[in-house]
Amino acid sequence: MFAMKRKLKLMSHVINSEDFLLEFTEDNFIDVIENDVYDMAVLLYREYFLKITKQQDRIATLLVNSFSKPNGQLDSKCFLLKRFISAMRFEHAQKFVEAIEETVNDASRGNIFVRSLNVVKSACLIIELLNKVKRRFGFMERRVQETQSRILKIAVEYMNEVTTEEEMRFLLLEKDLDSRDALNMIYDNNLIELLLNPFAQNIVLEIWSSPYNNSHSLAAVSSNHNLLFNYNHCRYDLEQQ
């Protein structure tokens, strides 16, 4: 009932209650996915991931199929599928890439980004998933790269329509379900094209001298500009003078 009505906060409270007596099973998790309640599935996965081990092929199939459905929840879908990449077969990978290709090229309401509140973050999440598929199935590299290029083009065009630096800050710094922002993912996946926008560059320069919470290392806190743009060769070195 909680899943169908998407009562996430209430479900979280119930799960963590001392009086919660329901025995969770893997079928509960699958039922939630089958009913397209992916944000609830994220909650259940976080609580019971150690019990979700026996039906991974079926779960991978359901999650791959979810990307063909125009029902949003892209962050949750990406979070979940990333956890089951190791269970993907070639048929899964092929269907996933086909679904992304079709929805990315759709110029109508079927486009994968139509229901996204943050196209930049969503683009990074999908590109990251495609990178994982590419590493697992190397012979799909060319096809995956073409799809990634199309996604990057859409994201860049979207960013070029942004009219304020505050809106760009939201796009680049909103956290995903793994507590990463787009800047983290841009660095991890080498998506420098997303930082050529003047607003984006201003934000990176601002972060360069700020206590930005970078998850990679303490040394990175004040050097995001170098990490993202690789401008180390342009720095003034007194020892070489």
C-alpha positions in Angstrom: 0.0 0.0 0.0 2.8 2.4 0.9 4.6 1.6 -2.4 1.5 2.1 -4.5 0.8 5.5 -2.9 4.5 6.4 -2.9 4.5 7.3 0.8 8.3 7.4 1.0 8.7 9.2 4.3 6.1 7.1 6.0 7.6 3.9 4.7 11.0 4.9 5.9 9.6 5.6 9.3 7.8 2.3 9.4 10.9 0.3 8.3 13.0 1.9 11.0 10.4 1.5 13.7 11.1 -1.0 16.5 7.6 -2.3 16.0 8.1 -3.1 12.4 7.5 -6.9 12.2 7.1 -7.5 8.4 9.7 -9.9 7.1 11.1 -8.4 3.9 11.7 -10.7 0.9 13.2 -10.2 -2.5 9.8 -10.5 -4.0 8.7 -7.3 -2.2 11.5 -5.5 -3.9 10.5 -6.9 -7.3 6.8 -6.1 -6.8 7.7 -2.4 -6.2 9.8 -2.3 -9.4 7.0 -4.1 -11.4 4.7 -1.3 -10.3 7.1 1.4 -11.5 7.7 2.8 -8.0 11.4 3.2 -8.4 12.0 5.8 -5.7 10.4 3.4 -3.2 12.7 0.6 -4.7 15.7 2.8 -3.9 14.5 3.1 -0.3 14.1 -0.7 0.0 17.4 -1.4 -1.7 19.2 0.8 0.8 17.6 -1.0 3.7 17.7 -4.6 2.5 20.4 -4.9 -0.3 22.0 -7.9 1.5 18.8 -9.8 1.0 18.5 -8.9 -2.7 20.8 -11.6 -4.2 18.8 -14.5 -5.7 16.8 -13.0 -8.6 19.3 -10.5 -10.0 18.7 -11.5 -13.6 15.0 -10.8 -13.3 15.7 -7.5 -11.5 18.1 -6.4 -14.2 15.5 -7.2 -16.9 12.9 -5.1 -15.1 15.2 -2.2 -14.7 16.4 -2.3 -18.3 12.8 -2.3 -19.4 12.0 0.7 -17.2 14.1 3.0 -19.4 11.5 2.4 -22.2 8.8 3.8 -20.0 8.1 7.6 -20.1 7.3 7.8 -16.4 10.2 9.8 -15.1 12.1 8.8 -11.9 15.3 8.8 -13.9 17.6 9.3 -10.9 16.1 6.3 -9.2 16.3 4.1 -12.3 19.9 5.0 -12.8 20.7 4.4 -9.1 19.2 0.9 -9.2 20.5 -0.3 -12.5 24.0 0.7 -11.5 23.7 -1.7 -8.7 22.9 -4.6 -11.1 25.3 -3.9 -13.9 27.2 -7.1 -13.0 24.0 -9.1 -13.6 23.5 -7.6 -17.1 23.7 -10.0 -20.1 24.3 -9.0 -23.6 20.6 -9.0 -24.3 20.1 -6.6 -21.4 22.9 -4.3 -22.7 21.5 -4.3 -26.2 18.0 -3.5 -25.0 19.2 -0.8 -22.7 21.2 1.0 -25.4 18.3 0.7 -27.8 16.0 2.3 -25.2 18.3 5.2 -24.6 18.9 5.7 -28.3 15.1 5.8 -29.0 14.2 8.1 -26.1 17.2 10.4 -26.7 16.3 10.8 -30.4 12.6 11.3 -29.7 11.7 15.0 -30.4 8.3 14.7 -28.6 7.1 13.9 -25.1 8.8 10.5 -25.3 12.2 12.1 -24.9 14.0 10.8 -21.8 14.7 14.3 -20.5 11.2 15.6 -20.7 10.3 14.7 -17.1 13.7 15.6 -15.7 14.0 18.7 -13.4 17.8 18.7 -14.0 18.8 17.7 -17.5 22.5 18.1 -16.8 22.5 15.7 -13.8 20.3 13.3 -15.7 22.6 13.4 -18.7 25.6 12.7 -16.5 23.9 9.7 -14.9 22.9 8.1 -18.2 26.4 8.7 -19.7 27.9 7.1 -16.6 25.6 4.0 -17.0 26.5 3.8 -20.7 30.2 3.9 -19.7 29.7 0.9 -17.4 27.9 -1.0 -20.2 30.7 -0.1 -22.6 33.3 -1.4 -20.2 31.4 -4.7 -19.7 30.6 -5.2 -23.4 33.5 -3.6 -25.2 32.2 -4.5 -28.7 29.4 -2.0 -28.2 31.8 0.9 -27.7 31.1 2.7 -31.0 27.4 2.5 -30.7 27.5 3.7 -27.0 29.8 6.6 -27.9 27.5 7.8 -30.6 24.6 7.8 -28.1 26.7 9.6 -25.5 27.6 12.3 -28.0 23.9 12.8 -28.7 23.2 13.1 -25.0 26.0 15.6 -24.5 24.7 17.7 -27.4 21.3 17.9 -25.8 22.7 18.8 -22.4 25.0 21.5 -23.9 22.0 23.0 -25.9 20.0 23.0 -22.7 22.7 24.7 -20.8 23.0 27.4 -23.5 19.4 28.3 -22.8 20.0 29.0 -19.1 19.7 32.7 -18.5 21.0 33.0 -14.9 24.0 31.9 -13.0 21.8 30.8 -10.1 19.9 28.3 -12.3 23.3 27.0 -13.6 24.4 26.5 -10.0 21.4 24.4 -9.4 22.1 22.3 -12.5 25.7 21.7 -11.5 25.4 21.3 -7.8 22.2 19.4 -7.2 23.0 16.0 -5.6 22.0 12.7 -7.0 20.9 9.7 -4.9 24.6 8.8 -4.2 25.2 12.4 -2.9 27.2 13.4 -5.9 26.6 16.5 -7.9 27.1 17.0 -11.7 30.6 18.4 -11.2 31.7 15.1 -9.6 30.3 13.2 -12.5 31.7 15.5 -15.1 35.1 15.0 -13.6 34.7 11.2 -13.2 33.5 10.8 -16.8 35.6 13.5 -18.5 32.6 15.5 -19.8 34.4 18.8 -20.2 32.0 19.9 -22.9 29.5 20.6 -20.1 31.8 23.2 -18.6 32.4 25.4 -21.6 29.3 27.5 -20.8 30.3 30.9 -19.3 28.0 30.5 -16.3 29.4 27.0 -15.7 33.0 28.4 -15.8 32.1 31.1 -13.4 30.7 28.6 -10.9 33.8 26.4 -11.3 36.1 29.4 -10.6 34.0 30.3 -7.6 34.2 26.7 -6.3 38.0 26.7 -6.9 38.5 29.1 -3.9 35.7 27.8 -1.7 35.3 24.9 0.8 33.5 22.8 -1.8 32.7 19.3 -0.5 34.6 17.1 -2.9 34.3 13.4 -2.2 37.5 12.4 -3.8 40.2 13.8 -1.6 41.0 16.7 0.7 43.6 18.0 -1.7 40.8 18.4 -4.3 38.8 20.9 -2.2 40.7 23.9 -3.5 41.7 22.5 -6.9 38.5 21.6 -8.7 39.4 23.9 -11.6 42.6 22.0 -12.2 40.8 18.6 -11.9 38.1 19.6 -14.3 40.1 21.5 -16.8 43.5 20.0 -16.4 45.2 23.4 -16.6 48.2 22.4 -14.4 50.6 23.1 -17.3 49.5 26.8 -17.2 50.3 27.4 -13.6 53.2 29.7 -12.7 56.1 27.6 -11.3 58.7 29.7 -9.4 61.2 26.8 -9.5 61.3 26.9 -13.3 62.0 30.7 -13.5 
